[in-house]
Amino acid sequence: MAGDEFVLLQGGQDTTGLGTIGATPAAEAYLGETEGRDFAEGLRFGPATPRMGTTGYPITAQTDRELLSRFGLQPGDVIVGIDNLPLDASRMAALGNELATMDKVEIAYERGGIVEDRLLKFKRPASARIAHDRAEQGDIRPGGSGPYR
């Protein structure tokens, strides 16, 4: 359809007989006025559950519904991956630290038996904004490795 975005996948089947191709709708982007760490710390998850060959973590009703709606999520969604990587207990425990440094992340979640991808865009952490502004002014190199010479 005109205006739809798709991501090509290996191994899909082309019904026209022209070759092997597959597509899935591209991740829809949601922007929230929330930093990644605050988003992660605001989420409440239920126990890990097996889902479609991986482990998923269901978002519980104790999570702030306004926070979820800003990112197009809802209680009962089961998070099954972040940035195309599976989840496990140690990664979930460090999720706040992982998302604290990011201004966007792609999550995979299951809702109603269908797995979807969603791109979440966060407000940039203050420390990252300061470093970016200083780099633009020529005070430091991006990444904080010292002044330009």
MDTraj code that builds the backbone (N, CA, C; nanometers):
import mdtraj as md
import numpy as np

residues = "MET ALA GLY ASP GLU PHE VAL LEU LEU GLN GLY GLY GLN ASP THR THR GLY LEU GLY THR ILE GLY ALA THR PRO ALA ALA GLU ALA TYR LEU GLY GLU THR GLU GLY ARG ASP PHE ALA GLU GLY LEU ARG PHE GLY PRO ALA THR PRO ARG MET GLY THR THR GLY TYR PRO ILE THR ALA GLN THR ASP ARG GLU LEU LEU SER ARG PHE GLY LEU GLN PRO GLY ASP VAL ILE VAL GLY ILE ASP ASN LEU PRO LEU ASP ALA SER ARG MET ALA ALA LEU GLY ASN GLU LEU ALA THR MET ASP LYS VAL GLU ILE ALA TYR GLU ARG GLY GLY ILE VAL GLU ASP ARG LEU LEU LYS PHE LYS ARG PRO ALA SER ALA ARG ILE ALA HIS ASP ARG ALA GLU GLN GLY ASP ILE ARG PRO GLY GLY SER GLY PRO TYR ARG".split()
xyz = np.array([
    [0.0833, -0.1186, 0.0000],
    [0.0000, 0.0000, 0.0000],
    [0.0873, 0.1242, 0.0000],
    [0.0408, 0.2283, -0.0628],
    [0.1155, 0.3530, -0.0656],
    [0.1279, 0.4071, 0.0758],
    [0.2481, 0.4497, 0.1119],
    [0.2727, 0.5066, 0.2435],
    [0.3116, 0.4057, 0.3493],
    [0.2898, 0.2774, 0.3244],
    [0.3307, 0.1767, 0.4215],
    [0.4807, 0.1568, 0.4130],
    [0.5422, 0.1241, 0.5273],
    [0.6842, 0.0954, 0.5308],
    [0.7013, -0.0510, 0.5646],
    [0.8009, -0.1142, 0.5030],
    [0.8250, -0.2552, 0.5292],
    [0.9737, -0.2800, 0.5464],
    [1.0054, -0.3837, 0.6206],
    [1.1424, -0.4284, 0.6406],
    [1.1541, -0.5651, 0.5764],
    [1.2546, -0.5856, 0.4938],
    [1.2727, -0.7147, 0.4276],
    [1.3342, -0.8145, 0.5236],
    [1.2878, -0.9370, 0.5152],
    [1.3382, -1.0454, 0.5985],
    [1.3923, -1.1558, 0.5100],
    [1.4993, -1.2204, 0.5528],
    [1.5506, -1.3353, 0.4787],
    [1.4556, -1.4524, 0.4959],
    [1.4400, -1.5296, 0.3904],
    [1.3661, -1.6540, 0.4019],
    [1.2170, -1.6437, 0.3833],
    [1.1625, -1.5245, 0.3563],
    [1.0193, -1.5117, 0.3323],
    [0.9838, -1.5699, 0.1960],
    [0.8593, -1.5869, 0.1693],
    [0.8161, -1.6448, 0.0418],
    [0.7457, -1.5403, -0.0437],
    [0.7892, -1.5268, -0.1654],
    [0.7274, -1.4384, -0.2631],
    [0.6231, -1.5181, -0.3396],
    [0.4990, -1.4767, -0.3309],
    [0.3924, -1.5509, -0.3971],
    [0.3852, -1.5239, -0.5465],
    [0.4641, -1.4292, -0.5985],
    [0.4619, -1.4012, -0.7418],
    [0.5505, -1.4968, -0.8186],
    [0.6334, -1.5751, -0.7487],
    [0.7234, -1.6692, -0.8147],
    [0.8509, -1.6048, -0.8652],
    [0.8749, -1.4778, -0.8305],
    [0.9947, -1.4086, -0.8772],
    [1.1159, -1.4349, -0.7890],
    [1.0955, -1.4950, -0.6739],
    [1.2088, -1.5223, -0.5866],
    [1.1668, -1.5218, -0.4412],
    [1.2639, -1.5432, -0.3547],
    [1.2371, -1.5494, -0.2126],
    [1.2504, -1.4107, -0.1521],
    [1.1460, -1.3643, -0.0903],
    [1.1465, -1.2330, -0.0262],
    [1.0388, -1.2338, 0.0814],
    [1.0571, -1.1570, 0.1826],
    [0.9560, -1.1457, 0.2870],
    [0.9557, -1.0048, 0.3400],
    [0.8490, -0.9624, 0.3964],
    [0.8408, -0.8270, 0.4498],
    [0.7541, -0.8268, 0.5736],
    [0.7839, -0.7367, 0.6609],
    [0.7035, -0.7133, 0.7790],
    [0.6928, -0.5630, 0.7953],
    [0.5842, -0.5108, 0.8499],
    [0.5762, -0.3663, 0.8668],
    [0.6940, -0.3142, 0.9484],
    [0.7471, -0.1992, 0.9085],
    [0.8594, -0.1387, 0.9801],
    [0.8133, -0.0991, 1.1201],
    [0.9082, -0.0923, 1.2116],
    [0.8769, -0.0534, 1.3484],
    [0.8181, 0.0866, 1.3502],
    [0.7065, 0.0999, 1.4177],
    [0.6431, 0.2300, 1.4311],
    [0.7174, 0.3067, 1.5401],
    [0.7407, 0.4350, 1.5188],
    [0.8185, 0.5149, 1.6139],
    [0.7261, 0.5911, 1.7078],
    [0.7619, 0.5922, 1.8339],
    [0.6910, 0.6669, 1.9360],
    [0.7909, 0.7510, 2.0118],
    [0.7601, 0.8787, 2.0313],
    [0.8475, 0.9713, 2.1014],
    [0.7832, 1.0080, 2.2338],
    [0.8570, 0.9926, 2.3405],
    [0.8070, 1.0317, 2.4712],
    [0.9008, 1.1313, 2.5348],
    [0.8475, 1.2210, 2.6140],
    [0.9298, 1.3185, 2.6850],
    [0.9833, 1.2552, 2.8130],
    [1.0487, 1.1426, 2.7972],
    [1.1003, 1.0630, 2.9071],
    [1.2399, 1.0166, 2.8698],
    [1.3312, 1.0179, 2.9651],
    [1.4640, 0.9615, 2.9411],
    [1.4543, 0.8099, 2.9497],
    [1.5472, 0.7420, 2.8825],
    [1.5466, 0.5964, 2.8795],
    [1.5492, 0.5331, 3.0170],
    [1.6315, 0.5874, 3.1074],
    [1.6393, 0.5303, 3.2426],
    [1.5046, 0.5427, 3.3137],
    [1.4399, 0.6584, 3.3014],
    [1.3112, 0.6783, 3.3676],
    [1.2055, 0.5843, 3.3100],
    [1.2106, 0.5628, 3.1791],
    [1.1186, 0.4693, 3.1162],
    [1.1382, 0.3298, 3.1739],
    [1.2628, 0.2836, 3.1755],
    [1.2919, 0.1482, 3.2254],
    [1.2527, 0.1341, 3.3713],
    [1.2808, 0.2360, 3.4516],
    [1.2505, 0.2268, 3.5939],
    [1.1008, 0.2378, 3.6217],
    [1.0243, 0.2931, 3.5273],
    [0.8798, 0.3024, 3.5439],
    [0.8046, 0.1766, 3.5049],
    [0.8716, 0.0865, 3.4341],
    [0.8069, -0.0375, 3.3918],
    [0.7997, -0.1370, 3.5068],
    [0.6925, -0.2133, 3.5107],
    [0.6782, -0.3223, 3.6070],
    [0.6483, -0.4477, 3.5261],
    [0.7276, -0.5519, 3.5505],
    [0.7155, -0.6754, 3.4751],
    [0.6722, -0.7905, 3.5638],
    [0.5980, -0.8830, 3.5026],
    [0.5643, -1.0080, 3.5677],
    [0.6785, -1.1065, 3.5480],
    [0.6626, -1.2277, 3.5991],
    [0.7677, -1.3287, 3.5853],
    [0.7923, -1.3647, 3.4386],
    [0.9146, -1.4061, 3.4113],
    [0.9523, -1.4485, 3.2762],
    [0.8634, -1.5632, 3.2322],
    [0.8213, -1.5584, 3.1058],
    [0.7378, -1.6649, 3.0505],
    [0.7923, -1.7053, 2.9140],
    [0.7886, -1.8347, 2.8820],
    [0.8332, -1.8772, 2.7488],
    [0.7401, -1.8209, 2.6426],
    [0.7993, -1.7626, 2.5370],
    [0.7218, -1.7035, 2.4287],
    [0.7907, -1.7281, 2.2969],
    [0.7254, -1.7947, 2.2056],
    [0.7702, -1.8072, 2.0676],
    [0.9203, -1.8319, 2.0545],
    [0.9707, -1.9299, 2.1267],
    [1.1107, -1.9669, 2.1164],
    [1.2055, -1.8801, 2.1964],
    [1.1548, -1.7894, 2.2773],
    [1.2400, -1.7037, 2.3589],
    [1.1713, -1.6819, 2.4934],
    [1.2254, -1.5950, 2.5744],
    [1.1660, -1.5617, 2.7034],
    [1.1064, -1.4225, 2.6942],
    [0.9848, -1.4071, 2.7445],
    [0.9191, -1.2778, 2.7447],
    [0.8900, -1.2311, 2.8855],
    [0.8755, -1.1006, 2.8997],
    [0.8458, -1.0392, 3.0289],
    [0.7210, -0.9540, 3.0137],
    [0.6080, -0.9964, 3.0741],
    [0.4830, -0.9224, 3.0577],
    [0.4825, -0.7919, 3.1386],
    [0.4330, -0.6858, 3.0773],
    [0.4149, -0.5582, 3.1468],
    [0.2904, -0.5724, 3.2332],
    [0.3031, -0.5410, 3.3614],
    [0.1912, -0.5578, 3.4538],
    [0.1073, -0.4310, 3.4631],
    [-0.0094, -0.4448, 3.5235],
    [-0.1018, -0.3327, 3.5415],
    [-0.0477, -0.2294, 3.6394],
    [0.0576, -0.2634, 3.7153],
    [0.1160, -0.1677, 3.8096],
    [0.2001, -0.0606, 3.7391],
    [0.2269, -0.0789, 3.6103],
    [0.3024, 0.0203, 3.5335],
    [0.2121, 0.1391, 3.5047],
    [0.2683, 0.2577, 3.5145],
    [0.1960, 0.3821, 3.4870],
    [0.1395, 0.3797, 3.3447],
    [0.0078, 0.3850, 3.3325],
    [-0.0576, 0.3762, 3.2012],
    [-0.0242, 0.4959, 3.1118],
    [-0.0038, 0.6122, 3.1702],
    [0.0334, 0.7293, 3.0891],
    [0.1702, 0.7080, 3.0264],
    [0.2639, 0.6540, 3.1032],
    [0.3973, 0.6230, 3.0499],
    [0.3852, 0.5247, 2.9339],
    [0.3078, 0.4203, 2.9523],
    [0.2908, 0.3208, 2.8467],
    [0.2257, 0.3817, 2.7226],
    [0.1221, 0.4612, 2.7408],
    [0.0504, 0.5151, 2.6248],
    [0.1371, 0.6098, 2.5441],
    [0.2298, 0.6809, 2.6086],
    [0.3219, 0.7675, 2.5339],
    [0.4049, 0.6896, 2.4336],
    [0.4251, 0.5616, 2.4621],
    [0.5083, 0.4781, 2.3764],
    [0.4273, 0.3711, 2.3035],
    [0.2949, 0.3825, 2.3067],
    [0.2106, 0.2892, 2.2330],
    [0.2058, 0.1503, 2.2922],
    [0.2332, 0.1373, 2.4208],
    [0.2323, 0.0078, 2.4888],
    [0.1154, 0.0015, 2.5847],
    [0.0875, -0.1165, 2.6362],
    [-0.0207, -0.1327, 2.7328],
    [0.0088, -0.2508, 2.8243],
    [-0.0543, -0.2508, 2.9434],
    [-0.0376, -0.3670, 3.0316],
    [-0.0774, -0.4937, 2.9579],
    [-0.0035, -0.6002, 2.9813],
    [-0.0287, -0.7270, 2.9138],
    [0.0625, -0.7500, 2.7948],
    [0.1200, -0.6421, 2.7378],
    [0.2189, -0.6613, 2.6322],
    [0.3362, -0.7389, 2.6910],
    [0.3895, -0.8319, 2.6145],
    [0.5006, -0.9146, 2.6615],
    [0.6252, -0.8759, 2.5827],
    [0.7221, -0.8167, 2.6505],
    [0.8466, -0.7738, 2.5865],
    [0.9327, -0.8979, 2.5619],
    [0.9706, -0.9216, 2.4361],
    [1.0480, -1.0416, 2.4019],
    [1.1880, -1.0089, 2.3495],
    [1.2167, -0.8819, 2.3220],
    [1.3492, -0.8471, 2.2740],
    [1.3700, -0.6976, 2.2727],
    [1.4952, -0.6579, 2.2856],
    [1.5329, -0.5166, 2.2783],
    [1.6522, -0.5060, 2.1852],
    [1.6394, -0.4202, 2.0850],
    [1.7428, -0.4023, 1.9825],
    [1.7868, -0.5356, 1.9230],
    [1.6900, -0.6176, 1.8886],
    [1.7114, -0.7472, 1.8229],
    [1.7915, -0.8461, 1.9061],
    [1.7946, -0.8264, 2.0369],
    [1.8619, -0.9195, 2.1274],
    [1.7603, -0.9750, 2.2260],
    [1.7697, -1.1042, 2.2567],
    [1.6751, -1.1632, 2.3517],
    [1.6980, -1.1107, 2.4929],
    [1.6009, -1.1356, 2.5772],
    [1.6072, -1.0915, 2.7161],
    [1.6341, -1.2086, 2.8086],
    [1.7006, -1.1805, 2.9182],
    [1.7183, -1.2781, 3.0250],
    [1.7188, -1.2004, 3.1563],
    [1.7257, -1.2705, 3.2668],
    [1.7140, -1.2066, 3.3981],
    [1.8221, -1.1020, 3.4215],
    [1.9462, -1.1297, 3.3826],
    [2.0535, -1.0330, 3.4081],
    [2.0365, -0.9079, 3.3227],
    [1.9918, -0.9244, 3.2004],
    [1.9702, -0.8073, 3.1149],
    [1.8533, -0.7244, 3.1676],
    [1.7488, -0.7908, 3.2136],
    [1.6348, -0.7178, 3.2694],
    [1.6748, -0.6396, 3.3941],
    [1.7624, -0.6978, 3.4764],
    [1.8065, -0.6293, 3.5971],
    [1.8866, -0.5033, 3.5650],
    [1.9549, -0.5024, 3.4520],
    [2.0383, -0.3884, 3.4120],
    [1.9702, -0.2982, 3.3097],
    [1.8401, -0.3173, 3.2873],
    [1.7704, -0.2443, 3.1818],
    [1.7776, -0.0929, 3.2004],
    [1.7662, -0.0450, 3.3233],
    [1.7746, 0.0991, 3.3485],
    [1.9071, 0.1569, 3.3046],
    [2.0168, 0.0880, 3.3370],
    [2.1498, 0.1346, 3.2961],
    [2.1673, 0.1280, 3.1451],
    [2.1130, 0.0231, 3.0838],
    [2.1251, 0.0073, 2.9389],
    [2.0520, 0.1202, 2.8664],
    [1.9297, 0.1488, 2.9079],
    [1.8504, 0.2502, 2.8399],
    [1.8905, 0.3926, 2.8772],
    [1.9643, 0.4088, 2.9876],
    [2.0042, 0.5425, 3.0321],
    [2.0915, 0.6140, 2.9300],
    [2.1661, 0.5394, 2.8531],
    [2.2584, 0.5995, 2.7577],
    [2.1994, 0.6125, 2.6183],
    [2.0776, 0.5654, 2.5991],
    [2.0189, 0.5608, 2.4652],
    [1.9170, 0.6721, 2.4450],
    [1.9088, 0.7184, 2.3200],
    [1.8013, 0.8116, 2.2877],
    [1.6930, 0.7422, 2.2061],
    [1.7179, 0.6164, 2.1677],
    [1.6146, 0.5365, 2.1018],
    [1.6483, 0.3892, 2.1177],
    [1.5446, 0.3077, 2.1111],
    [1.5608, 0.1639, 2.1235],
    [1.4450, 0.0969, 2.0506],
    [1.4729, -0.0161, 1.9870],
    [1.3664, -0.0917, 1.9221],
    [1.3313, -0.2100, 2.0112],
    [1.2041, -0.2212, 2.0418],
    [1.1599, -0.3337, 2.1237],
    [1.0704, -0.4248, 2.0406],
    [1.0736, -0.5516, 2.0734],
    [0.9812, -0.6488, 2.0161],
    [0.8904, -0.6917, 2.1293],
    [0.7608, -0.6917, 2.1028],
    [0.6655, -0.7302, 2.2055],
    [0.5525, -0.8110, 2.1430],
    [0.4921, -0.8944, 2.2247],
    [0.3787, -0.9747, 2.1809],
    [0.2520, -0.9152, 2.2400],
    [0.1539, -0.8974, 2.1544],
    [0.0215, -0.8517, 2.1981],
    [-0.0810, -0.9337, 2.1208],
    [-0.1666, -1.0040, 2.1917],
    [-0.2713, -1.0816, 2.1263],
    [-0.2183, -1.1900, 2.0346],
    [-0.1028, -1.2479, 2.0692],
    [-0.0456, -1.3554, 1.9892],
    [0.0353, -1.3093, 1.8688],
    [0.0484, -1.1788, 1.8499],
    [0.1247, -1.1239, 1.7372],
    [0.2447, -1.0480, 1.7919],
    [0.3628, -1.0766, 1.7364],
    [0.4839, -1.0046, 1.7767],
    [0.5017, -0.8841, 1.6858],
    [0.5199, -0.7692, 1.7465],
    [0.5404, -0.6440, 1.6734],
    [0.6680, -0.5782, 1.7208],
    [0.7241, -0.4939, 1.6354],
    [0.8413, -0.4134, 1.6709],
    [0.7971, -0.2690, 1.6857],
    [0.8603, -0.1997, 1.7780],
    [0.8279, -0.0596, 1.7995],
    [0.9565, 0.0145, 1.8315],
    [0.9762, 0.1275, 1.7657],
    [1.0921, 0.2131, 1.7922],
    [1.0507, 0.3170, 1.8951],
    [1.1173, 0.3160, 2.0094],
    [1.0897, 0.4127, 2.1151],
    [1.1997, 0.5181, 2.1133],
    [1.1604, 0.6437, 2.1099],
    [1.2566, 0.7536, 2.1116],
    [1.2439, 0.8254, 2.2447],
    [1.3577, 0.8404, 2.3110],
    [1.3593, 0.9007, 2.4432],
    [1.4155, 1.0420, 2.4377],
    [1.3828, 1.1176, 2.5406],
    [1.4462, 1.2470, 2.5606],
    [1.5919, 1.2171, 2.5945],
    [1.6806, 1.2888, 2.5344],
    [1.8230, 1.2647, 2.5557],
    [1.8623, 1.2975, 2.6990],
    [1.9422, 1.2120, 2.7646],
    [1.9872, 1.2410, 2.9007],
    [2.0648, 1.3727, 2.9042],
    [2.0535, 1.4461, 3.0142],
    [2.1189, 1.5769, 3.0261],
    [2.2686, 1.5668, 3.0003],
    [2.3350, 1.4643, 3.0503],
    [2.4796, 1.4506, 3.0307],
    [2.5131, 1.4355, 2.8825],
    [2.4295, 1.3634, 2.8078],
    [2.4529, 1.3458, 2.6646],
    [2.4279, 1.4758, 2.5902],
    [2.3250, 1.5535, 2.6335],
    [2.2981, 1.6820, 2.5683],
    [2.4150, 1.7772, 2.5887],
    [2.4714, 1.7823, 2.7094],
    [2.5839, 1.8713, 2.7380],
    [2.7048, 1.8325, 2.6546],
    [2.7377, 1.7032, 2.6492],
    [2.8522, 1.6569, 2.5705],
    [2.8302, 1.6867, 2.4225],
    [2.7088, 1.6663, 2.3726],
    [2.6782, 1.6943, 2.2319],
    [2.6942, 1.8431, 2.2025],
    [2.6409, 1.9281, 2.2909],
    [2.6512, 2.0727, 2.2708],
    [2.7967, 2.1183, 2.2726],
    [2.8766, 2.0647, 2.3649],
    [3.0184, 2.1012, 2.3713],
    [3.0911, 2.0554, 2.2461],
    [3.0581, 1.9382, 2.1946],
    [3.1214, 1.8876, 2.0728],
    [3.0870, 1.9772, 1.9538],
    [2.9602, 2.0210, 1.9470],
    [2.9202, 2.1087, 1.8372],
    [2.9915, 2.2427, 1.8431],
    [3.0249, 2.2890, 1.9641],
    [3.0944, 2.4161, 1.9807],
    [3.2451, 2.4012, 1.9628],
    [3.2916, 2.2781, 1.9402],
    [3.4337, 2.2540, 1.9206],
    [3.5125, 2.2403, 2.0479],
    [3.4436, 2.2340, 2.1625],
    [3.5141, 2.2225, 2.2903],
    [3.5740, 2.0847, 2.3109],
    [3.5031, 1.9806, 2.2688],
    [3.5526, 1.8445, 2.2856],
    [3.5154, 1.7630, 2.1643],
    [3.5839, 1.6541, 2.1452],
    [3.5489, 1.5602, 2.0400],
    [3.4269, 1.4812, 2.0828],
    [3.3431, 1.4400, 1.9881],
    [3.2329, 1.3507, 2.0249],
    [3.2892, 1.2267, 2.0943],
    [3.2249, 1.1862, 2.1998],
    [3.2740, 1.0726, 2.2779],
    [3.3560, 1.1185, 2.3973],
    [3.3818, 1.2493, 2.4064],
    [3.4495, 1.3034, 2.5236],
    [3.5983, 1.2772, 2.5299],
    [3.6659, 1.2566, 2.4175],
    [3.8070, 1.2186, 2.4214],
    [3.9022, 1.3377, 2.4220],
    [3.8552, 1.4538, 2.4583],
    [3.9432, 1.5688, 2.4728],
    [3.9155, 1.6764, 2.3683],
    [3.9839, 1.7913, 2.3833],
    [3.9598, 1.9033, 2.2909],
    [4.0194, 1.8773, 2.1544],
    [3.9611, 1.9457, 2.0550],
    [4.0181, 1.9414, 1.9215],
    [4.1465, 2.0230, 1.9218],
    [4.2431, 1.9812, 1.8412],
    [4.3706, 2.0557, 1.8325],
    [4.3923, 2.0977, 1.6906],
])
top = md.Topology()
chain = top.add_chain()
for i, resn in enumerate(residues, 1):
    res = top.add_residue(resn, chain, resSeq=i)
    for name in ("N", "CA", "C"):
        top.add_atom(name, md.element.get_by_symbol(name[0]), res)
traj = md.Trajectory(xyz[None], top)
